[in-house]
Amino acid sequence: GSEETDSDSSVDKGVNLLTCEWPNTALDEDIFGLSICSLVRDFYLLAKKKGNPVNRYSRLLSSFSILIGCMTIQIFLLSQVKRFVSAKAVHDVRIAYDKFEDF
C-alpha cells in the first residue's frame, strides 16, 4: 500500500494529538501583566487570522513600546539609586570603619 508522508495524516486517521490544558490564573495588575495579556492575545489572534492585522500589529508595537519604556525607566532609576544612595552609604561606612580601626 501507499504510505502518506503528510504531517496531517495522523489527524486524518483519527489519532489523538497530545493536548495540554493550563488552569487560568490571574495576572498581576501592572504593566507586565498588561503586556503578557496583550501580547499573548494578539499573537494568538494573528495566528488564527482573526481581526484586522493592522490593528493587531499596532497593538503589539504599542505593547512592546510600553514594556521597553517601563524597563528603561526602571533601569535608569536603579542606576541612580546606586549612584546617589548606595555610594554615599558605602562611603560613610568606610569612613566610620577607618575611625574604628584607628581607635
C-alpha positions as a printed Julia matrix, in Angstrom:
103×3 Matrix{Float64}:
  0.0    0.0    0.0
  1.0    3.6   -0.33
  2.1    5.45   2.76
  1.29   9.1    3.27
  4.17  11.37   4.23
  1.93  14.33   5.02
  2.24  15.52   8.64
 -1.57  15.85   8.85
 -2.12  12.17   8.05
 -2.26  11.24  11.76
 -5.16  13.67  12.23
 -7.0   12.18   9.27
 -6.64   8.66  10.71
 -8.26   9.68  13.98
 -5.14   9.57  16.14
 -5.45  11.89  19.14
 -2.79  14.52  19.35
 -1.27  15.39  22.7
 -3.14  18.27  24.29
 -2.42  20.09  27.49
 -4.67  22.39  29.47
 -3.4   25.0   31.88
 -5.58  26.47  34.61
 -6.41  30.14  34.29
 -4.52  32.25  36.77
 -4.92  35.92  37.45
 -2.19  38.18  36.16
 -0.7   40.93  38.26
 -2.42  44.25  37.75
  0.65  46.08  36.5
  2.35  46.92  33.23
  3.88  43.45  32.94
  0.51  41.72  33.37
 -0.94  44.03  30.75
  1.93  43.26  28.38
  1.61  39.49  28.83
 -2.15  39.58  28.29
 -1.96  41.83  25.26
  0.95  40.02  23.61
 -0.49  36.53  24.09
 -3.93  37.59  22.9
 -2.69  39.44  19.83
 -0.21  36.75  18.77
 -2.92  34.12  19.18
 -5.45  36.1   17.14
 -2.84  36.83  14.47
 -2.09  33.1   14.21
 -5.81  32.35  13.85
 -6.14  35.19  11.3
 -8.96  36.86  13.22
 -9.49  40.59  13.13
 -7.69  43.29  11.26
 -3.94  42.52  11.19
 -3.03  46.23  11.09
 -4.78  46.75  14.43
 -3.08  43.68  15.91
  0.39  44.74  14.76
 -0.11  48.28  16.01
 -1.22  46.95  19.39
  1.78  44.61  19.52
  4.06  47.54  18.73
  2.46  49.7   21.42
  2.66  46.85  23.98
  6.36  46.31  23.25
  6.98  50.08  23.37
  5.28  50.45  26.75
  7.15  47.44  28.12
 10.54  48.65  26.89
  9.82  52.16  28.16
  8.9   50.85  31.6
 12.0   48.67  31.79
 14.19  51.59  30.66
 12.79  53.81  33.41
 13.35  51.05  36.0
 16.96  50.53  34.91
 17.59  54.28  34.98
 16.09  54.64  38.47
 18.05  51.66  39.75
 21.32  53.12  38.46
 20.52  56.49  40.02
 19.72  54.88  43.39
 23.05  53.05  43.21
 24.85  56.25  42.28
 23.33  58.61  44.85
 22.16  56.42  47.74
 24.31  53.31  47.87
 27.58  55.03  47.01
 27.11  57.6   49.78
 26.2   54.91  52.32
 29.27  52.82  51.4
 31.48  55.92  51.64
 30.1   56.78  55.1
 30.57  53.2   56.33
 34.18  53.16  55.12
 34.93  56.41  56.96
 33.32  55.05  60.15
 35.27  51.79  59.84
 38.54  53.67  59.34
 37.84  55.62  62.56
 37.06  52.33  64.32
 40.37  50.79  63.18
 42.3   53.85  64.33
 40.7   53.62  67.76
